[in-house]
Amino acid sequence: MIENKDSTAKDFDPETAPDLSRDGWPERFAKVAVRRGRPPVARPKVSTTIRLSQDVMDHFRAEGKGWQTRIDEALREWIGSRQSY
């Protein structure tokens, strides 16, 4: 069985840690806006399902992570080449 590792450093001493429940800290924490997740974007991507040829999938996946982004870039490039007519 794998042994769990400690989540805190060995040199951490709770006795010397500052008391964040006093000296105005709760008020300071309350004023800070909590931001979770990715920041909002003006035009977020849309989740969709698309059927592609196996050789197209193999080509983009062979290049590693980010294959969906590369397909998106290839489609944008194709659109750009078609708009110049």
N, C-alpha and C positions, 0 to 999 in steps of 0.2 A: 504494500500500500504506500502511496506517495504521501509524505508528510506535508501538512500545510505550512507555508512560510508566514512569519510574522508580518503584519501589515505596517508596523511602525518601526522606525530605526531603533537599534539597541540602545543608543545614547539618549533617547528621549526620556525626560524625567517630568512626569505630570506635576510634581511639586513646584517646579520652576517655571511652568507655563503660565502666561498671563491669564488673569481672570477676566474673560470677555463678557461676563454678565454684569460688570460694574464699570464705573468711570465713563458713562456715556456711550459705551460700545453698542448696546442694543439700539439706541436711537440712531447711531451712525449706520448700522446694518439695515435698519428699517428704511432709510432714505435711498439706499442703493437699489436701482432697478435690477430685477433678476431677469437675465436673458438666457434662454435655453434653446438648444438646437441651432440650426444654421440661420444666418440672418436672412430676412425676406429679400427676394429679388423681384425686379420689375416684371420680368416675363419668365415665370418658372416653367420648367420642362413638364410635359404631360406624359403620364404613364399610359402606354398603349400596348397592343399586341400586334405583331407584324409577322408575316410568314416570309422567310427568306430561303434562298437556295442553300443547300448544304455546303457547297463549295465557297459561297460568300461567307457563311458563318465560320467555316474552317479557316479561311484567310484572315479574318479579323481576330478571331480567338487565338490564332497562332502567335500573334504579336503580344499577347499577354493581357494583363489587367487594363481596363479602360476601353475594351472593344466596342461597347455600346456608344461611348463618346466618339470614337473614331468613325463609326457608322454615321452618327449624327453629323460630324464634320464633312464626311464624304457627300452626304446628301445636300448639305448647305453649299458645298463647292459646286455640285451639279446644278443646283438651282441658280447659283450665281452665273454659271456659264450659259444657261438658257435665257437669262434675262437680258443679255447683251445683244440679242438679235434685233 
